[in-house]
Amino acid sequence: MAFRNADAAQNLSYRQAAPAKQFVKENSKFIGEARRSTVGLGHTRRASPGMPIDNSNAHPFDFYKYFYAHNGRINNWQEVKEAMIMHYSSDLAAAESTQDQQKIKDATYYLNYAKKCTTDSMVLGPYIDARDFSVIVGCMALVWLIGNKLYTFRYAKEALAATVVWKHKKNNDGGPRVVTLVGSTKEILSKSLEKTDNLEYEVAYFEFPEDQVFCVEESGLVNEGKVPVNQIAPVDAFSSEAVADTCSAPPFAA
């Protein structure tokens, strides 16, 4: 989970390789804080084939000021990792030659991040920041939090939004409110909403288009435009059972 702590004006995150029920039981205080937030993300996932089932592959990941979660798989992640290491090593050498301390600090952070990428999802951080996925061979349903803003993006992977108008059944607390949720499937979202038995609500589902970044506002998704993607996209079932061939990465682009 990651969310915006309104009181402290900062983003908090916690991840753990554990079943959802165990996570809720062991982290009730953290989840209690998250309930008071107006923006955040929660993620449970089945690991991509070959990826570890431990805390190193628990989501959300953090990159710079971002927290992000990824559903899907990245086939060429090891090649992307090596390309990032080469790119940021070059950036660091250039920064050191000019003794630009800020550039040295940035390049060192990015290089260390690239080196510690041990799963396919971890390589996505810099590309989320750049909003350019043209070197990524894979399928992605992404959500990311930066500041007090939440974003979503999908490519070759299912995801949809639900705008929910809701109010408490018994408490008259000022009338209906609106929240927008993003999830993998309508079934997952509808089952989640059915468990909120103390609420009355109306919901409208929206399958947002691929290749475009959307800001998740309370009242719906705001389209922020198309972003570059790689046209080689593996076919991937929601069950993560389909495995596609590994493809080579194009040269790294910042």
Backbone as CSV, one residue per row, in Angstrom:
resi,resn,N_x,N_y,N_z,CA_x,CA_y,CA_z,C_x,C_y,C_z
1,MET,0.836,-1.189,0.000,0.000,0.000,0.000,0.874,1.244,0.000
2,ALA,0.371,2.299,-0.636,0.981,3.623,-0.553,-0.143,4.641,-0.565
3,PHE,0.006,5.703,0.214,-1.054,6.698,0.272,-0.485,8.042,0.699
4,ARG,-1.293,9.064,0.497,-0.922,10.423,0.878,-1.404,10.689,2.295
5,ASN,-0.479,10.982,3.185,-0.813,11.353,4.549,-1.079,12.857,4.562
6,ALA,-2.350,13.211,4.645,-2.729,14.620,4.529,-2.188,15.446,5.680
7,ASP,-2.146,14.889,6.881,-1.683,15.645,8.053,-0.215,16.031,7.929
8,ALA,0.604,15.068,7.477,2.043,15.320,7.388,2.472,15.785,5.996
9,ALA,1.525,15.809,5.052,1.823,16.206,3.671,2.979,15.397,3.103
10,GLN,2.928,14.088,3.324,3.944,13.205,2.769,3.286,11.889,2.362
11,ASN,3.991,11.145,1.527,3.490,9.854,1.090,4.139,8.738,1.901
12,LEU,3.335,7.782,2.295,3.804,6.651,3.084,3.564,5.367,2.308
13,SER,4.426,4.380,2.534,4.297,3.123,1.807,4.736,1.972,2.695
14,TYR,4.109,0.829,2.472,4.519,-0.395,3.149,4.210,-1.562,2.238
15,ARG,5.123,-2.512,2.157,4.908,-3.684,1.308,5.390,-4.933,2.023
16,GLN,4.736,-6.027,1.750,5.039,-7.267,2.431,4.576,-8.436,1.570
17,ALA,5.431,-9.439,1.430,5.055,-10.651,0.685,4.228,-11.535,1.614
18,ALA,2.920,-11.328,1.593,2.022,-12.058,2.478,0.623,-12.059,1.866
19,PRO,-0.193,-13.046,2.193,-1.595,-13.021,1.747,-2.297,-11.763,2.258
20,ALA,-3.281,-11.299,1.505,-3.946,-10.035,1.835,-4.529,-10.046,3.248
21,LYS,-5.167,-11.153,3.649,-5.771,-11.214,4.983,-4.707,-11.073,6.074
22,GLN,-3.551,-11.683,5.862,-2.464,-11.568,6.833,-1.940,-10.141,6.880
23,PHE,-1.812,-9.523,5.711,-1.329,-8.145,5.632,-2.246,-7.220,6.427
24,VAL,-3.563,-7.372,6.242,-4.528,-6.530,6.940,-4.429,-6.738,8.454
25,LYS,-4.303,-7.994,8.864,-4.243,-8.317,10.291,-2.995,-7.743,10.943
26,GLU,-1.858,-7.836,10.268,-0.590,-7.428,10.856,-0.309,-5.934,10.722
27,ASN,-1.069,-5.238,9.895,-0.785,-3.830,9.621,-2.016,-2.956,9.822
28,SER,-2.792,-3.255,10.837,-4.050,-2.547,11.061,-3.822,-1.056,11.325
29,LYS,-2.746,-0.706,12.057,-2.484,0.709,12.331,-2.172,1.464,11.051
30,PHE,-1.332,0.879,10.209,-0.987,1.512,8.931,-2.235,1.662,8.064
31,ILE,-3.061,0.626,7.999,-4.275,0.673,7.186,-5.253,1.689,7.752
32,GLY,-5.285,1.831,9.092,-6.124,2.849,9.701,-5.741,4.247,9.244
33,GLU,-4.443,4.503,9.123,-3.979,5.796,8.611,-4.375,5.962,7.146
34,ALA,-4.277,4.893,6.383,-4.605,4.961,4.956,-6.082,5.286,4.741
35,ARG,-6.935,4.835,5.632,-8.376,5.091,5.497,-8.698,6.576,5.576
36,ARG,-7.833,7.344,6.184,-8.064,8.780,6.311,-7.534,9.556,5.111
37,SER,-6.897,8.872,4.188,-6.317,9.526,3.018,-7.354,9.652,1.905
38,THR,-7.160,10.645,1.047,-8.048,10.823,-0.104,-7.444,10.283,-1.393
39,VAL,-6.197,9.809,-1.334,-5.577,9.265,-2.536,-4.545,8.218,-2.132
40,GLY,-4.533,7.103,-2.852,-3.565,6.059,-2.536,-3.750,4.853,-3.426
41,LEU,-2.918,3.847,-3.215,-3.006,2.626,-4.003,-2.761,1.426,-3.103
42,GLY,-3.398,0.334,-3.449,-3.180,-0.948,-2.796,-3.048,-2.011,-3.867
43,HIS,-2.211,-3.001,-3.635,-1.937,-3.951,-4.701,-1.680,-5.331,-4.138
44,THR,-2.374,-6.324,-4.671,-2.009,-7.720,-4.445,-1.709,-8.301,-5.812
45,ARG,-0.746,-9.215,-5.885,-0.368,-9.690,-7.209,0.104,-11.133,-7.155
46,ARG,0.015,-11.757,-8.304,0.645,-13.051,-8.545,1.955,-12.768,-9.267
47,ALA,3.039,-13.286,-8.748,4.350,-12.983,-9.326,4.449,-13.468,-10.767
48,SER,5.121,-12.679,-11.603,5.400,-13.127,-12.969,6.236,-14.405,-12.927
49,PRO,6.092,-15.284,-13.932,6.895,-16.513,-13.952,8.386,-16.217,-13.828
50,GLY,9.045,-16.910,-12.901,10.475,-16.738,-12.697,10.843,-15.663,-11.710
51,MET,9.873,-14.848,-11.273,10.154,-13.778,-10.323,10.000,-14.303,-8.891
52,PRO,10.768,-13.758,-7.954,10.715,-14.246,-6.567,9.399,-13.918,-5.882
53,ILE,8.992,-14.765,-4.949,7.820,-14.497,-4.124,8.332,-14.136,-2.735
54,ASP,8.793,-12.912,-2.607,9.323,-12.413,-1.339,9.214,-10.893,-1.336
55,ASN,9.726,-10.264,-0.307,9.573,-8.811,-0.181,10.250,-8.031,-1.302
56,SER,11.254,-8.629,-1.950,11.927,-7.922,-3.038,10.997,-7.702,-4.226
57,ASN,9.951,-8.521,-4.337,9.017,-8.394,-5.451,7.638,-7.958,-4.973
58,ALA,7.537,-7.521,-3.722,6.271,-6.976,-3.231,6.110,-5.546,-3.751
59,HIS,4.880,-5.176,-4.055,4.592,-3.835,-4.558,3.870,-3.036,-3.467
60,PRO,3.914,-1.707,-3.493,4.494,-0.844,-4.524,6.002,-0.655,-4.359
61,PHE,6.654,-0.396,-5.491,8.060,-0.020,-5.485,8.166,1.496,-5.343
62,ASP,9.314,1.952,-4.891,9.543,3.393,-4.828,10.692,3.750,-5.753
63,PHE,10.499,4.809,-6.502,11.540,5.363,-7.367,11.466,6.872,-7.258
64,TYR,12.556,7.463,-6.793,12.622,8.915,-6.629,11.460,9.351,-5.741
65,LYS,10.510,10.141,-6.247,9.356,10.572,-5.447,8.106,9.759,-5.762
66,TYR,8.275,8.676,-6.498,7.141,7.871,-6.937,6.981,6.624,-6.076
67,PHE,5.724,6.197,-5.911,5.397,4.841,-5.502,4.539,4.260,-6.617
68,TYR,4.851,3.042,-7.045,4.090,2.492,-8.165,3.883,0.991,-8.018
69,ALA,2.785,0.524,-8.633,2.463,-0.896,-8.664,2.188,-1.299,-10.107
70,HIS,2.574,-2.521,-10.444,2.523,-3.005,-11.822,1.857,-4.369,-11.875
71,ASN,0.880,-4.499,-12.747,0.293,-5.799,-13.060,0.684,-6.132,-14.497
72,GLY,1.310,-7.292,-14.695,1.771,-7.687,-16.021,3.157,-8.287,-15.929
73,ARG,3.883,-8.250,-17.039,5.258,-8.752,-17.022,6.090,-7.975,-18.037
74,ILE,7.373,-7.866,-17.741,8.317,-7.187,-18.620,9.308,-8.233,-19.109
75,ASN,9.257,-8.559,-20.376,10.067,-9.661,-20.914,11.544,-9.312,-21.033
76,ASN,11.849,-8.069,-21.343,13.243,-7.705,-21.598,13.853,-6.921,-20.447
77,TRP,13.399,-7.176,-19.234,13.810,-6.341,-18.108,15.304,-6.421,-17.828
78,GLN,15.918,-7.596,-18.035,17.348,-7.708,-17.761,18.166,-6.884,-18.752
79,GLU,17.734,-6.872,-20.007,18.419,-6.044,-21.001,18.222,-4.556,-20.703
80,VAL,17.010,-4.199,-20.284,16.735,-2.813,-19.913,17.594,-2.408,-18.724
81,LYS,17.721,-3.289,-17.745,18.554,-3.005,-16.573,19.992,-2.720,-16.991
82,GLU,20.567,-3.561,-17.843,21.951,-3.360,-18.269,22.106,-2.057,-19.045
83,ALA,21.085,-1.730,-19.867,21.134,-0.474,-20.617,21.075,0.725,-19.677
84,MET,20.245,0.628,-18.633,20.169,1.714,-17.657,21.491,1.890,-16.925
85,ILE,22.137,0.779,-16.544,23.409,0.863,-15.838,24.453,1.573,-16.703
86,MET,24.514,1.205,-17.979,25.455,1.862,-18.883,25.139,3.350,-19.024
87,HIS,23.858,3.657,-19.181,23.439,5.052,-19.383,23.771,5.905,-18.168
88,TYR,23.412,5.431,-16.984,23.625,6.225,-15.781,25.091,6.249,-15.363
89,SER,25.857,5.216,-15.700,27.297,5.245,-15.464,27.937,6.358,-16.282
90,SER,27.485,6.493,-17.526,27.981,7.562,-18.392,27.585,8.934,-17.849
91,ASP,26.325,9.043,-17.370,25.867,10.304,-16.788,26.714,10.678,-15.567
92,LEU,27.024,9.680,-14.736,27.805,9.945,-13.526,29.216,10.391,-13.882
93,ALA,29.816,9.738,-14.860,31.164,10.124,-15.272,31.183,11.551,-15.810
94,ALA,30.168,11.902,-16.582,30.088,13.260,-17.119,29.901,14.278,-16.006
95,ALA,29.064,13.938,-15.024,28.824,14.855,-13.907,30.078,15.041,-13.071
96,GLU,30.811,13.954,-12.852,32.035,14.041,-12.060,33.103,14.863,-12.767
97,SER,33.096,14.833,-14.079,34.092,15.604,-14.821,33.859,17.109,-14.701
98,THR,32.605,17.500,-14.459,32.279,18.916,-14.299,32.108,19.311,-12.840
99,GLN,32.154,18.306,-11.941,31.985,18.542,-10.500,30.646,19.221,-10.178
100,ASP,29.626,18.884,-10.989,28.282,19.387,-10.716,27.663,18.488,-9.647
101,GLN,27.572,19.003,-8.410,27.191,18.162,-7.278,25.763,17.643,-7.391
102,GLN,24.859,18.460,-7.906,23.471,17.999,-8.041,23.372,16.886,-9.080
103,LYS,24.082,17.049,-10.191,24.056,16.012,-11.219,24.744,14.742,-10.736
104,ILE,25.789,14.894,-9.941,26.456,13.719,-9.352,25.490,12.983,-8.428
105,LYS,24.780,13.740,-7.607,23.811,13.143,-6.681,22.715,12.403,-7.441
106,ASP,22.163,13.046,-8.488,21.086,12.422,-9.260,21.571,11.170,-9.978
107,ALA,22.716,11.277,-10.651,23.233,10.142,-11.413,23.578,8.975,-10.499
108,THR,24.099,9.277,-9.307,24.424,8.218,-8.336,23.160,7.497,-7.893
109,TYR,22.105,8.268,-7.621,20.836,7.649,-7.215,20.316,6.745,-8.321
110,TYR,20.261,7.243,-9.556,19.707,6.467,-10.670,20.539,5.222,-10.947
111,LEU,21.865,5.353,-10.861,22.736,4.209,-11.092,22.525,3.144,-10.022
112,ASN,22.461,3.561,-8.765,22.230,2.597,-7.682,20.866,1.927,-7.823
113,TYR,19.873,2.704,-8.251,18.540,2.130,-8.462,18.597,1.057,-9.546
114,ALA,19.259,1.365,-10.651,19.352,0.397,-11.755,20.052,-0.881,-11.299
115,LYS,21.098,-0.736,-10.522,21.852,-1.913,-10.081,21.032,-2.807,-9.158
116,LYS,20.123,-2.242,-8.387,19.366,-3.040,-7.426,18.090,-3.629,-8.010
117,CYS,17.847,-3.437,-9.307,16.656,-4.018,-9.941,16.807,-5.538,-10.017
118,THR,16.009,-6.251,-9.254,16.089,-7.712,-9.213,14.828,-8.385,-9.737
119,THR,13.827,-7.595,-10.125,12.595,-8.156,-10.692,12.191,-7.343,-11.912
120,ASP,11.290,-7.897,-12.704,10.908,-7.234,-13.945,10.234,-5.886,-13.708
121,SER,9.386,-5.791,-12.696,8.652,-4.545,-12.453,9.559,-3.393,-12.030
122,MET,10.671,-3.707,-11.370,11.512,-2.653,-10.808,12.135,-1.744,-11.854
123,VAL,12.308,-2.230,-13.074,12.951,-1.390,-14.091,12.031,-0.273,-14.576
124,LEU,10.759,-0.299,-14.201,9.795,0.642,-14.763,9.892,2.049,-14.177
125,GLY,10.521,2.204,-13.018,10.551,3.508,-12.360,10.971,4.662,-13.253
126,PRO,12.158,4.598,-13.886,12.587,5.719,-14.722,11.657,5.984,-15.902
127,TYR,10.993,4.948,-16.402,10.124,5.105,-17.574,8.786,5.712,-17.191
128,ILE,8.345,5.442,-15.963,7.161,6.129,-15.447,7.462,7.618,-15.335
129,ASP,8.646,7.943,-14.805,9.042,9.339,-14.654,9.120,10.030,-16.015
130,ALA,9.680,9.349,-17.008,9.827,9.930,-18.348,8.544,9.880,-19.158
131,ARG,7.584,9.052,-18.726,6.364,8.790,-19.508,6.727,8.357,-20.926
132,ASP,7.628,7.416,-20.989,8.084,6.877,-22.272,8.412,5.402,-22.062
133,PHE,7.596,4.522,-22.664,7.761,3.081,-22.498,8.205,2.407,-23.795
134,SER,8.850,3.181,-24.667,9.169,2.683,-25.999,10.209,1.568,-25.983
135,VAL,11.020,1.449,-24.936,12.018,0.376,-24.886,11.516,-0.828,-24.087
136,ILE,10.324,-0.733,-23.518,9.793,-1.792,-22.664,9.014,-2.808,-23.492
137,VAL,9.488,-4.046,-23.506,8.774,-5.137,-24.177,7.994,-5.885,-23.098
138,GLY,6.723,-5.630,-23.040,5.925,-6.266,-22.005,4.522,-5.716,-21.965
139,CYS,3.767,-6.185,-21.004,2.400,-5.709,-20.815,2.318,-5.055,-19.443
140,MET,1.525,-3.995,-19.365,1.528,-3.183,-18.162,0.144,-2.666,-17.826
141,ALA,-0.275,-2.847,-16.599,-1.343,-2.062,-15.991,-0.686,-1.410,-14.784
142,LEU,-0.552,-0.105,-14.824,0.237,0.633,-13.839,-0.611,1.639,-13.077
143,VAL,-0.295,1.810,-11.806,-0.771,2.957,-11.033,0.442,3.525,-10.309
144,TRP,0.518,4.844,-10.227,1.615,5.446,-9.483,1.156,6.701,-8.754
145,LEU,1.793,6.918,-7.624,1.492,8.037,-6.739,2.715,8.927,-6.668
146,ILE,2.517,10.214,-6.906,3.582,11.198,-6.727,2.940,12.458,-6.160
147,GLY,3.466,12.927,-5.040,2.821,14.044,-4.363,1.416,13.647,-3.933
148,ASN,0.457,14.495,-4.249,-0.937,14.172,-3.941,-1.716,13.767,-5.177
149,LYS,-0.997,13.287,-6.209,-1.624,12.892,-7.462,-1.437,11.398,-7.719
150,LEU,-2.489,10.771,-8.235,-2.466,9.361,-8.593,-2.705,9.233,-10.090
151,TYR,-1.932,8.351,-10.740,-2.032,8.176,-12.186,-2.186,6.698,-12.528
152,THR,-2.739,6.458,-13.718,-2.872,5.082,-14.196,-2.583,5.026,-15.686
153,PHE,-2.147,3.853,-16.117,-1.746,3.632,-17.508,-1.834,2.138,-17.785
154,ARG,-2.247,1.777,-18.989,-2.251,0.354,-19.343,-1.821,0.166,-20.792
155,TYR,-1.183,-0.986,-21.030,-0.788,-1.366,-22.380,-0.755,-2.887,-22.455
156,ALA,-1.576,-3.461,-23.336,-1.652,-4.904,-23.552,-2.038,-5.653,-22.276
157,LYS,-2.759,-4.973,-21.398,-3.157,-5.573,-20.124,-4.492,-4.970,-19.694
158,GLU,-5.344,-5.806,-19.067,-6.666,-5.319,-18.697,-6.596,-4.400,-17.482
159,ALA,-7.461,-3.392,-17.496,-7.649,-2.485,-16.368,-8.863,-1.633,-16.697
160,LEU,-9.576,-1.210,-15.680,-10.706,-0.313,-15.890,-10.932,0.520,-14.645
161,ALA,-11.738,1.572,-14.818,-12.033,2.483,-13.726,-13.500,2.361,-13.335
162,ALA,-13.781,2.691,-12.106,-15.151,2.718,-11.610,-15.353,4.023,-10.851
163,THR,-16.320,4.820,-11.284,-16.678,6.032,-10.554,-17.870,5.704,-9.667
164,VAL,-17.688,5.889,-8.368,-18.679,5.457,-7.381,-19.249,6.681,-6.662
165,VAL,-20.566,6.836,-6.738,-21.278,7.845,-5.961,-21.859,7.128,-4.751
166,TRP,-21.452,7.537,-3.538,-21.815,6.751,-2.365,-22.202,7.629,-1.173
167,LYS,-22.908,7.005,-0.255,-23.227,7.645,1.025,-23.503,6.549,2.050
168,HIS,-23.378,6.899,3.320,-23.677,5.955,4.387,-25.178,5.693,4.443
169,LYS,-25.541,4.451,4.713,-26.954,4.101,4.790,-27.647,4.779,5.958
170,LYS,-26.957,4.921,7.082,-27.594,5.422,8.296,-27.173,6.836,8.655
171,ASN,-25.948,7.195,8.348,-25.442,8.507,8.767,-25.680,9.554,7.688
172,ASN,-26.329,10.638,8.059,-26.514,11.759,7.135,-25.330,12.700,7.306
173,ASP,-24.282,12.482,6.525,-23.041,13.232,6.706,-22.792,14.212,5.572
174,GLY,-23.847,14.798,5.068,-23.656,15.828,4.055,-23.974,15.390,2.639
175,GLY,-24.525,14.222,2.476,-24.950,13.800,1.160,-23.951,12.931,0.442
176,PRO,-24.225,12.582,-0.811,-23.373,11.656,-1.563,-21.974,12.208,-1.789
177,ARG,-21.026,11.299,-1.843,-19.646,11.628,-2.179,-19.242,10.804,-3.391
178,VAL,-18.120,11.176,-3.978,-17.668,10.507,-5.199,-16.241,10.019,-5.012
179,VAL,-15.959,8.816,-5.489,-14.597,8.296,-5.499,-14.404,7.520,-6.794
180,THR,-13.219,7.582,-7.355,-12.881,6.802,-8.545,-11.864,5.737,-8.176
181,LEU,-12.176,4.518,-8.549,-11.298,3.376,-8.302,-10.760,2.867,-9.628
182,VAL,-9.553,2.322,-9.612,-8.980,1.655,-10.786,-8.588,0.251,-10.366
183,GLY,-8.981,-0.752,-11.159,-8.654,-2.134,-10.841,-8.456,-2.955,-12.089
184,SER,-8.105,-4.213,-11.895,-7.798,-5.075,-13.036,-9.037,-5.461,-13.826
185,THR,-10.100,-5.844,-13.129,-11.305,-6.319,-13.816,-12.548,-5.791,-13.110
186,LYS,-13.654,-5.802,-13.845,-14.933,-5.400,-13.276,-15.318,-6.337,-12.143
187,GLU,-15.009,-7.620,-12.293,-15.351,-8.593,-11.261,-14.671,-8.258,-9.936
188,ILE,-13.389,-7.927,-9.984,-12.655,-7.597,-8.761,-13.250,-6.359,-8.092
189,LEU,-13.507,-5.314,-8.885,-14.042,-4.085,-8.315,-15.452,-4.292,-7.760
190,SER,-16.296,-5.011,-8.501,-17.678,-5.198,-8.048,-17.729,-6.036,-6.776
191,LYS,-16.884,-7.066,-6.676,-16.856,-7.883,-5.464,-16.384,-7.070,-4.264
192,SER,-15.421,-6.173,-4.493,-14.946,-5.312,-3.411,-16.055,-4.392,-2.926
193,LEU,-16.780,-3.802,-3.872,-17.850,-2.885,-3.497,-18.979,-3.604,-2.764
194,GLU,-19.234,-4.845,-3.138,-20.299,-5.608,-2.485,-20.023,-5.832,-0.996
195,LYS,-18.765,-5.763,-0.602,-18.404,-5.980,0.806,-18.614,-4.741,1.665
196,THR,-18.908,-3.609,1.042,-19.148,-2.371,1.800,-20.627,-2.301,2.154
197,ASP,-21.074,-3.164,3.068,-22.503,-3.313,3.332,-23.116,-2.156,4.107
198,ASN,-22.305,-1.209,4.575,-22.850,-0.061,5.280,-23.025,1.153,4.367
199,LEU,-22.844,0.951,3.068,-22.937,2.049,2.114,-24.025,1.798,1.076
200,GLU,-24.596,2.890,0.601,-25.426,2.863,-0.598,-24.611,3.518,-1.706
201,TYR,-24.635,2.939,-2.892,-23.797,3.505,-3.951,-24.350,3.183,-5.333
202,GLU,-23.955,4.008,-6.269,-24.160,3.767,-7.692,-22.794,3.807,-8.345
203,VAL,-22.555,2.913,-9.295,-21.223,2.813,-9.888,-21.309,2.779,-11.406
204,ALA,-20.397,3.477,-12.061,-20.282,3.471,-13.522,-18.872,3.026,-13.877
205,TYR,-18.769,1.995,-14.715,-17.478,1.444,-15.101,-17.011,2.053,-16.426
206,PHE,-15.695,2.189,-16.550,-15.108,2.802,-17.742,-13.807,2.084,-18.068
207,GLU,-13.761,1.418,-19.222,-12.530,0.768,-19.668,-11.715,1.785,-20.456
208,PHE,-10.728,2.339,-19.817,-9.978,3.426,-20.435,-9.023,2.884,-21.497
209,PRO,-8.727,3.684,-22.530,-7.907,3.215,-23.653,-6.447,2.993,-23.278
210,GLU,-5.763,2.222,-24.121,-4.340,1.949,-23.932,-3.493,3.140,-24.353
211,ASP,-2.211,3.078,-23.959,-1.177,4.013,-24.415,-1.358,5.433,-23.898
212,GLN,-2.253,5.653,-22.943,-2.534,7.002,-22.495,-2.465,7.071,-20.967
213,VAL,-1.898,8.156,-20.470,-1.797,8.365,-19.029,-3.026,9.127,-18.554
214,PHE,-3.618,8.661,-17.470,-4.779,9.316,-16.887,-4.478,9.685,-15.434
215,CYS,-4.867,10.881,-15.056,-4.842,11.272,-13.660,-6.154,10.809,-13.026
216,VAL,-6.054,10.136,-11.888,-7.240,9.603,-11.221,-7.768,10.663,-10.259
217,GLU,-8.780,11.391,-10.696,-9.416,12.390,-9.853,-10.606,11.767,-9.125
218,GLU,-11.116,12.449,-8.126,-12.261,11.921,-7.379,-13.439,11.627,-8.299
219,SER,-13.695,12.519,-9.261,-14.892,12.410,-10.089,-14.678,11.625,-11.378
220,GLY,-13.464,11.124,-11.607,-13.208,10.365,-12.819,-11.772,10.494,-13.285
221,LEU,-11.511,9.944,-14.479,-10.164,9.979,-15.042,-9.991,11.194,-15.938
222,VAL,-8.834,11.831,-15.836,-8.501,12.968,-16.686,-7.373,12.550,-17.618
223,ASN,-7.626,12.587,-18.914,-6.662,12.132,-19.909,-5.535,13.147,-20.058
224,GLU,-4.295,12.691,-19.843,-3.135,13.566,-20.000,-2.338,13.255,-21.266
225,GLY,-2.909,12.416,-22.139,-2.316,12.231,-23.447,-1.606,10.910,-23.656
226,LYS,-1.320,10.619,-24.921,-0.644,9.376,-25.307,0.836,9.453,-24.962
227,VAL,1.419,8.276,-24.719,2.853,8.184,-24.455,3.439,7.117,-25.365
228,PRO,4.742,7.192,-25.662,5.367,6.192,-26.533,5.388,4.809,-25.889
229,VAL,5.083,3.785,-26.701,5.137,2.399,-26.247,5.849,1.562,-27.304
230,ASN,6.325,0.402,-26.895,6.930,-0.549,-27.818,5.830,-1.372,-28.456
231,GLN,5.882,-1.519,-29.762,4.816,-2.223,-30.468,4.882,-3.734,-30.301
232,ILE,5.964,-4.248,-29.716,6.064,-5.688,-29.440,5.474,-5.928,-28.054
233,ALA,4.254,-6.432,-28.010,3.591,-6.652,-26.730,3.231,-8.126,-26.598
234,PRO,3.702,-8.805,-25.575,3.358,-10.212,-25.389,1.901,-10.378,-25.000
235,VAL,1.312,-11.479,-25.426,-0.040,-11.808,-25.007,0.031,-12.355,-23.587
236,ASP,-0.787,-11.788,-22.707,-0.698,-12.177,-21.306,-2.101,-12.319,-20.736
237,ALA,-2.419,-13.475,-20.212,-3.706,-13.704,-19.582,-3.717,-13.101,-18.190
238,PHE,-4.923,-12.776,-17.693,-5.024,-12.225,-16.341,-4.473,-13.211,-15.326
239,SER,-4.572,-14.504,-15.623,-4.084,-15.529,-14.708,-2.563,-15.635,-14.685
240,SER,-1.915,-14.889,-15.569,-0.452,-14.919,-15.688,0.068,-16.284,-16.110
241,GLU,-0.757,-17.037,-16.809,-0.339,-18.368,-17.235,0.365,-18.353,-18.592
242,ALA,0.036,-17.376,-19.430,0.651,-17.313,-20.751,2.051,-16.744,-20.643
243,VAL,3.006,-17.369,-21.300,4.389,-16.918,-21.268,4.834,-16.624,-22.693
244,ALA,5.325,-15.421,-22.932,5.751,-15.036,-24.270,7.259,-15.122,-24.372
245,ASP,7.768,-15.138,-25.606,9.210,-15.198,-25.835,9.861,-13.885,-25.403
246,THR,11.084,-13.986,-24.939,11.849,-12.806,-24.569,12.331,-12.090,-25.835
247,CYS,12.196,-10.787,-25.861,12.612,-9.994,-27.019,13.735,-9.060,-26.597
248,SER,14.566,-8.695,-27.533,15.673,-7.794,-27.248,15.182,-6.370,-27.122
249,ALA,15.843,-5.601,-26.302,15.456,-4.206,-26.082,16.131,-3.305,-27.115
250,PRO,15.428,-2.284,-27.583,16.070,-1.240,-28.378,17.032,-0.465,-27.487
251,PRO,17.868,0.382,-28.076,18.801,1.159,-27.253,18.047,1.993,-26.208
252,PHE,18.666,2.183,-25.050,18.055,2.920,-23.956,17.848,4.384,-24.363
253,ALA,16.676,4.900,-24.027,16.394,6.316,-24.260,15.976,6.936,-22.949
254,ALA,16.598,8.039,-22.585,16.277,8.688,-21.309,14.886,9.278,-21.376
